[in-house]
């Protein structure tokens, strides 16, 4: 005890010299004494030194400290080594978790699961070695074989393998028999070494897009380098189909793997045509300029000197607008220069589509739909991407801008339009058409917009339309000559109308209209004494005319119902007759002019200066007419077959049955106009629709086919008629509703329809249907015929054709498409196309065939479905031999 006390005393003196607070010293001594068996209190014999606030005051009060220099605390420069495992490792397993403190290892067995930072690992067996900073995982062997293979996930990357060894410190990975999926590209590797997060090396690998256990095909290579999410670079590779090596091999390969768009080459397709020779089509380069815009530049080359260029671009700004633009040009040569059949043709086509998001600006909208170019472009084009537009007869375009002026009833609509007939090659363009409209306003409405009487219901409308119109032909398109015949004009229209109830059941609607037209050129005729004729001249200058009209209509609705006994309970007839009266003065006398047209001074020609105006001439002759219109709708009410269904079914017998004609009071003859009739109905739950139209003339015709003021003996003479029918059917329409049967059914030796049975675990097992399999199909049929009888020589059937298209699934993976028709008048088939498709899982087979006609051709393709390996294909096409002239 003496030695212990002496040791404690020395420690206390050292503490006093080191300026340790007394309370800490006392605590230390007490703890020491208690640990060594001292029960008495230990108190310091010297007077306690107060805790000093600063160094200067402590030097003045303690003389012992003045004799010695202050001790400085030395900082330890040796840093404790940082652990390789920086985050918490969480783990669990189904059977057991063994921890060995001596070897610092943790073993997990059966459904083992480990998470560390962004790493998620599941396997049958996992070994964590904290001493070596490694993690090892593998599957387990049981009666089912090698199961619970490790599934390693790091971030967005996931792989499945036989075994894996991961180092926490270096973050390197060694994997055996890996399977990984990178952007649709499935990679199998015998051995993989992951150097870091961006570089992976593989040996004896297979690349495929087939997700089967035994892939349909794969590209086999000895070594490869993989950059996750970016690319795969491989060495010497060989294509293997159905585990059979093919002679197709490449020295190296590059597979891009990215979710974003990337620039690159577009592989062309090849083929042959008898007139242009061998060719390469649709080859070029794709440019992904940014997230909003891309462009592809492609070209066609033919061995006889023909060529073509095509540029396509797409753009999109989210929540604002999107669109696409394409420019196509082809220079086609037929035969050889110097031969009689040598010909050359240069055609082009421009397409532009722009759509604005409705939410971007509700009060202003810009849209575009442009399709213009050479009339013969689609018919002469040899590019297979244009084959679908072969039957195009009309090209039309429209670019419009709409603006609503908030707080006012006015809105503005500016439009540039284009219409082109590819048969006649006539083109009509408006550049531009400006229209200002005023929404209907009610100047006499009551407080709060109340409209009770006829005066309060008076509505006013106004619109102004200005056009700059060009009429030209295909040969003058985009040439200075097309603007020489351009015309311009402005039209103002205003109207007022109201309605009121008459005799409780009738509605009377009077109206008044006013029109004023401005022209910037007009016709002037003058007599030329030298030639003795009237010369027509177009004068540039402003000239206008005005006209007005008034009318009133009286209409009502009549209901009739016929009740029956049985399932057909009633038929309802709704008829809406209306009578209109219109009056317009003769404005021709006011604006027409006269000129001498021969050497005879009395031979006078009356003409209108506005006869070539885009809005026509002032109304000629007094119009004082009565119009009659009757519309009918027939509906039926049928009781349901189901006795539990209390609601009756309503079906439409006739969608419409309309008649209209007019009687001109001011005319001296032929006062009645022809009666126009049209009708339409639907059958079989709207599967079949039939429409009919006809024109009936009450007057006779003379030997020259002109109408005369004599009524037909049979009252009406059929001058024109048309019938059209459309029907769509599919195999689903003929499927009967399957009745509930018992769960257990006996199978006969030929097999029967699939049934649901239950196994021992009470789980439904669906048996495969082996025989009497259904073959899904659908067909669309359209029939149209029209008849005309306007004169003695001009009568008969104008057109009579039947069109049909559809598809047929011979098996779940075989599909046939067809499209054709028959012209009964010309006695021949119309444009016909047949298509065959075979689903080969990761591959697909397509064959499109036009067996006859001017577009006779075929296209064959077999290739990989995935866009990543879309160039792994074989295609062959035979283009039609088109006549350019």
Secondary structure, DSSP 4 states (H G I P E B T S, - for coil): -HHHHHHHHHHHHHHHHTT--HHHHHHHHHHHHHHTT--S----SSPPPPPPSSHHHHHHH-HHHHHSPPPPPPPP--PPPPPS--S-EEEE-SSEEEEETTTTEEEEEEEEEEEETTEEEEEEEEEEETTTTEEEEE-EEETTEEES--EEEETTEEEE-SEEEEETTT--EEEEEEEEEETTEEEEEEEEEEEETTEEEEEEEEEES--SSS-SEEEEEEEEEEETTTEEEESSEEEEETTEEEEEEES-EEEE--SS---EEE--EEEEETTTEEEEEEEEEEE--SSSEEEEEEEEEETTS-EEEEEEEEEEETTTEEEEEEEEEEEEEES-TTSTT-EEEEEEEEEEEEEE-TTT-TTEEEEEEEEEE-TTHHHH---GGGGGGTT--EEEEEEEEEEE-TTSSEEEEEEEEEEEETTT-EEEEEEEEEEEEEEEE-TT--TTS---STTTT-EEEEEEEEEEEEEEEGGGTTSGGGGTT-EEEEEEEEEEE--EEETTTEEEEEEEEEEEEEEEEEEEEEEETTTTEEEEEEEEEEEEEEEEEEEEEEE--EEEEEE-SSSEEEEEEEEEEEEEEEEE---HHHH-EEEE-SSSTT-EEEE-TTTT-TT--PPPS-EEEEEEEEEEEEEEEE--SSTT--SPEEEEEEEEEEEEEEEETT-SS--BPPEEEEEEEEETTTTEEEEEEEEEE-EEE-TTS-EEEEEBTTB-EEEEEEEEEEEEEEGGGGPPPPPP--S-----TT--S--EEE-TT--EEEPPP-SS----EEEEEEEEEEEEESSSSSEEEEEEEEEEEEEEEEETTEEEEEEEEEETTTTEE-S-EEEEEEEETTEEEEEEEE-SSTT-EEEEEEEESSGGGTTSEEEEEE-------
